[in-house]
Amino acid sequence: MSGPGEGKHKLKVKAYIHKKGKSRARITHLDIEGDISEIIKPGKLHS
């Protein structure tokens, strides 16, 4: 489902694809920069 809905949060963030082998990235991953502390509590996100 696209657009607003129950359980969805609109975020004001910057997102970057960090490509493996560039800027010391060991794997290709997504960097999210912004305040997401309302959704993911600090220290609760582990890889």
Biopython code that builds the backbone (N, CA, C, O; Angstrom):
import numpy as np
from Bio.PDB.StructureBuilder import StructureBuilder

atoms = [
    (1, "MET", "N", (0.847, -1.171, 0.000)),
    (1, "MET", "CA", (0.000, 0.000, 0.000)),
    (1, "MET", "C", (0.892, 1.232, 0.000)),
    (1, "MET", "O", (1.828, 1.323, 0.794)),
    (2, "SER", "N", (0.616, 2.146, -0.856)),
    (2, "SER", "CA", (1.387, 3.387, -0.870)),
    (2, "SER", "C", (0.583, 4.485, -0.195)),
    (2, "SER", "O", (-0.641, 4.407, -0.083)),
    (3, "GLY", "N", (1.291, 5.500, 0.249)),
    (3, "GLY", "CA", (0.631, 6.609, 0.920)),
    (3, "GLY", "C", (0.452, 6.353, 2.402)),
    (3, "GLY", "O", (0.911, 5.334, 2.919)),
    (4, "PRO", "N", (-0.219, 7.280, 3.097)),
    (4, "PRO", "CA", (-0.375, 7.168, 4.541)),
    (4, "PRO", "C", (-1.224, 5.955, 4.921)),
    (4, "PRO", "O", (-2.070, 5.507, 4.147)),
    (5, "GLY", "N", (-0.987, 5.439, 6.112)),
    (5, "GLY", "CA", (-1.767, 4.318, 6.599)),
    (5, "GLY", "C", (-1.395, 3.991, 8.029)),
    (5, "GLY", "O", (-0.400, 4.491, 8.553)),
    (6, "GLU", "N", (-2.206, 3.143, 8.662)),
    (6, "GLU", "CA", (-1.964, 2.745, 10.037)),
    (6, "GLU", "C", (-0.619, 2.040, 10.158)),
    (6, "GLU", "O", (-0.298, 1.158, 9.362)),
    (7, "GLY", "N", (0.154, 2.429, 11.147)),
    (7, "GLY", "CA", (1.459, 1.815, 11.369)),
    (7, "GLY", "C", (2.563, 2.391, 10.504)),
    (7, "GLY", "O", (3.704, 1.936, 10.590)),
    (8, "LYS", "N", (2.260, 3.379, 9.671)),
    (8, "LYS", "CA", (3.269, 4.017, 8.833)),
    (8, "LYS", "C", (3.666, 5.347, 9.446)),
    (8, "LYS", "O", (2.839, 6.038, 10.041)),
    (9, "HIS", "N", (4.930, 5.702, 9.298)),
    (9, "HIS", "CA", (5.445, 6.964, 9.821)),
    (9, "HIS", "C", (6.157, 7.699, 8.700)),
    (9, "HIS", "O", (7.063, 7.148, 8.075)),
    (10, "LYS", "N", (5.762, 8.920, 8.441)),
    (10, "LYS", "CA", (6.445, 9.743, 7.455)),
    (10, "LYS", "C", (7.722, 10.273, 8.090)),
    (10, "LYS", "O", (7.681, 10.847, 9.179)),
    (11, "LEU", "N", (8.836, 10.089, 7.431)),
    (11, "LEU", "CA", (10.126, 10.483, 7.974)),
    (11, "LEU", "C", (10.726, 11.627, 7.187)),
    (11, "LEU", "O", (10.567, 11.721, 5.970)),
    (12, "LYS", "N", (11.412, 12.487, 7.898)),
    (12, "LYS", "CA", (12.192, 13.549, 7.266)),
    (12, "LYS", "C", (13.644, 13.170, 7.455)),
    (12, "LYS", "O", (14.285, 13.576, 8.425)),
    (13, "VAL", "N", (14.159, 12.386, 6.521)),
    (13, "VAL", "CA", (15.521, 11.874, 6.631)),
    (13, "VAL", "C", (16.225, 11.995, 5.287)),
    (13, "VAL", "O", (15.596, 12.208, 4.250)),
    (14, "LYS", "N", (17.530, 11.857, 5.333)),
    (14, "LYS", "CA", (18.331, 11.716, 4.128)),
    (14, "LYS", "C", (18.761, 10.256, 4.073)),
    (14, "LYS", "O", (19.172, 9.695, 5.089)),
    (15, "ALA", "N", (18.672, 9.646, 2.920)),
    (15, "ALA", "CA", (19.069, 8.247, 2.768)),
    (15, "ALA", "C", (20.097, 8.143, 1.642)),
    (15, "ALA", "O", (19.970, 8.777, 0.595)),
    (16, "TYR", "N", (21.111, 7.329, 1.889)),
    (16, "TYR", "CA", (22.194, 7.141, 0.933)),
    (16, "TYR", "C", (22.471, 5.650, 0.752)),
    (16, "TYR", "O", (22.472, 4.902, 1.730)),
    (17, "ILE", "N", (22.704, 5.216, -0.468)),
    (17, "ILE", "CA", (23.191, 3.868, -0.702)),
    (17, "ILE", "C", (24.702, 3.939, -0.608)),
    (17, "ILE", "O", (25.343, 4.661, -1.370)),
    (18, "HIS", "N", (25.277, 3.186, 0.333)),
    (18, "HIS", "CA", (26.712, 3.170, 0.581)),
    (18, "HIS", "C", (27.273, 1.920, -0.101)),
    (18, "HIS", "O", (27.092, 0.804, 0.387)),
    (19, "LYS", "N", (27.935, 2.113, -1.203)),
    (19, "LYS", "CA", (28.378, 1.020, -2.066)),
    (19, "LYS", "C", (29.640, 0.334, -1.530)),
    (19, "LYS", "O", (30.587, 0.992, -1.101)),
    (20, "LYS", "N", (29.629, -0.975, -1.562)),
    (20, "LYS", "CA", (30.763, -1.779, -1.106)),
    (20, "LYS", "C", (32.044, -1.322, -1.806)),
    (20, "LYS", "O", (32.071, -1.120, -3.020)),
    (21, "GLY", "N", (33.105, -1.166, -1.007)),
    (21, "GLY", "CA", (34.402, -0.786, -1.548)),
    (21, "GLY", "C", (34.628, 0.714, -1.656)),
    (21, "GLY", "O", (35.734, 1.151, -1.973)),
    (22, "LYS", "N", (33.611, 1.494, -1.402)),
    (22, "LYS", "CA", (33.727, 2.959, -1.452)),
    (22, "LYS", "C", (33.619, 3.505, -0.040)),
    (22, "LYS", "O", (32.780, 3.047, 0.736)),
    (23, "SER", "N", (34.455, 4.476, 0.305)),
    (23, "SER", "CA", (34.444, 5.098, 1.633)),
    (23, "SER", "C", (34.498, 4.056, 2.748)),
    (23, "SER", "O", (33.803, 4.183, 3.756)),
    (24, "ARG", "N", (35.311, 3.043, 2.568)),
    (24, "ARG", "CA", (35.565, 1.976, 3.541)),
    (24, "ARG", "C", (34.364, 1.091, 3.849)),
    (24, "ARG", "O", (34.359, 0.419, 4.881)),
    (25, "ALA", "N", (33.335, 1.066, 2.983)),
    (25, "ALA", "CA", (32.181, 0.195, 3.217)),
    (25, "ALA", "C", (32.572, -1.252, 2.917)),
    (25, "ALA", "O", (33.089, -1.553, 1.841)),
    (26, "ARG", "N", (32.320, -2.145, 3.880)),
    (26, "ARG", "CA", (32.622, -3.568, 3.679)),
    (26, "ARG", "C", (31.496, -4.285, 2.961)),
    (26, "ARG", "O", (31.728, -5.301, 2.305)),
    (27, "ILE", "N", (30.268, -3.767, 3.075)),
    (27, "ILE", "CA", (29.115, -4.302, 2.358)),
    (27, "ILE", "C", (28.313, -3.129, 1.815)),
    (27, "ILE", "O", (28.412, -2.018, 2.336)),
    (28, "THR", "N", (27.523, -3.362, 0.779)),
    (28, "THR", "CA", (26.613, -2.328, 0.285)),
    (28, "THR", "C", (25.457, -2.248, 1.273)),
    (28, "THR", "O", (24.861, -3.265, 1.625)),
    (29, "HIS", "N", (25.142, -1.030, 1.720)),
    (29, "HIS", "CA", (24.084, -0.845, 2.695)),
    (29, "HIS", "C", (23.446, 0.522, 2.540)),
    (29, "HIS", "O", (23.915, 1.363, 1.773)),
    (30, "LEU", "N", (22.378, 0.727, 3.275)),
    (30, "LEU", "CA", (21.641, 1.980, 3.236)),
    (30, "LEU", "C", (21.947, 2.766, 4.498)),
    (30, "LEU", "O", (21.764, 2.256, 5.603)),
    (31, "ASP", "N", (22.411, 4.002, 4.348)),
    (31, "ASP", "CA", (22.619, 4.919, 5.474)),
    (31, "ASP", "C", (21.394, 5.823, 5.564)),
    (31, "ASP", "O", (20.991, 6.437, 4.576)),
    (32, "ILE", "N", (20.805, 5.898, 6.757)),
    (32, "ILE", "CA", (19.680, 6.788, 7.002)),
    (32, "ILE", "C", (20.136, 7.817, 8.011)),
    (32, "ILE", "O", (20.579, 7.468, 9.105)),
    (33, "GLU", "N", (20.032, 9.090, 7.648)),
    (33, "GLU", "CA", (20.453, 10.175, 8.521)),
    (33, "GLU", "C", (19.255, 11.047, 8.845)),
    (33, "GLU", "O", (18.607, 11.590, 7.951)),
    (34, "GLY", "N", (18.969, 11.173, 10.120)),
    (34, "GLY", "CA", (17.852, 11.988, 10.577)),
    (34, "GLY", "C", (17.360, 11.467, 11.903)),
    (34, "GLY", "O", (17.901, 10.494, 12.427)),
    (35, "ASP", "N", (16.340, 12.100, 12.457)),
    (35, "ASP", "CA", (15.806, 11.703, 13.750)),
    (35, "ASP", "C", (14.732, 10.642, 13.572)),
    (35, "ASP", "O", (13.611, 10.947, 13.164)),
    (36, "ILE", "N", (15.075, 9.397, 13.878)),
    (36, "ILE", "CA", (14.108, 8.300, 13.820)),
    (36, "ILE", "C", (13.864, 7.736, 15.221)),
    (36, "ILE", "O", (13.341, 6.631, 15.365)),
    (37, "SER", "N", (14.244, 8.499, 16.255)),
    (37, "SER", "CA", (14.158, 8.013, 17.634)),
    (37, "SER", "C", (12.717, 7.800, 18.114)),
    (37, "SER", "O", (12.503, 7.084, 19.092)),
    (38, "GLU", "N", (11.728, 8.406, 17.450)),
    (38, "GLU", "CA", (10.334, 8.162, 17.834)),
    (38, "GLU", "C", (9.908, 6.747, 17.453)),
    (38, "GLU", "O", (9.005, 6.187, 18.073)),
    (39, "ILE", "N", (10.543, 6.168, 16.447)),
    (39, "ILE", "CA", (10.153, 4.862, 15.925)),
    (39, "ILE", "C", (11.104, 3.776, 16.420)),
    (39, "ILE", "O", (10.668, 2.724, 16.886)),
    (40, "ILE", "N", (12.382, 4.035, 16.318)),
    (40, "ILE", "CA", (13.406, 3.089, 16.762)),
    (40, "ILE", "C", (14.110, 3.728, 17.948)),
    (40, "ILE", "O", (14.789, 4.744, 17.803)),
    (41, "LYS", "N", (13.948, 3.142, 19.093)),
    (41, "LYS", "CA", (14.552, 3.687, 20.300)),
    (41, "LYS", "C", (16.068, 3.520, 20.251)),
    (41, "LYS", "O", (16.547, 2.469, 19.825)),
    (42, "PRO", "N", (16.840, 4.525, 20.674)),
    (42, "PRO", "CA", (18.290, 4.424, 20.673)),
    (42, "PRO", "C", (18.767, 3.155, 21.393)),
    (42, "PRO", "O", (18.305, 2.840, 22.490)),
    (43, "GLY", "N", (19.684, 2.445, 20.765)),
    (43, "GLY", "CA", (20.248, 1.228, 21.339)),
    (43, "GLY", "C", (19.442, -0.016, 21.064)),
    (43, "GLY", "O", (19.859, -1.103, 21.463)),
    (44, "LYS", "N", (18.292, 0.091, 20.392)),
    (44, "LYS", "CA", (17.432, -1.066, 20.147)),
    (44, "LYS", "C", (17.617, -1.683, 18.770)),
    (44, "LYS", "O", (17.032, -2.728, 18.485)),
    (45, "LEU", "N", (18.414, -1.067, 17.914)),
    (45, "LEU", "CA", (18.616, -1.578, 16.560)),
    (45, "LEU", "C", (19.998, -2.219, 16.483)),
    (45, "LEU", "O", (21.015, -1.545, 16.643)),
    (46, "HIS", "N", (20.022, -3.499, 16.242)),
    (46, "HIS", "CA", (21.281, -4.228, 16.143)),
    (46, "HIS", "C", (21.319, -5.003, 14.852)),
    (46, "HIS", "O", (20.285, -5.461, 14.367)),
    (47, "SER", "N", (22.525, -5.159, 14.280)),
    (47, "SER", "CA", (22.641, -5.936, 13.045)),
    (47, "SER", "C", (22.930, -7.377, 13.352)),
    (47, "SER", "O", (23.062, -8.190, 12.437)),
]
sb = StructureBuilder()
sb.init_structure("model")
sb.init_model(0)
sb.init_chain("A")
sb.init_seg("    ")
for serial, (resi, resn, name, xyz) in enumerate(atoms, 1):
    if name == "N":
        sb.init_residue(resn, " ", resi, " ")
    sb.init_atom(name, np.array(xyz, "f"), 0.0, 1.0, " ", f" {name:<3s}", serial, name[0])
structure = sb.get_structure()
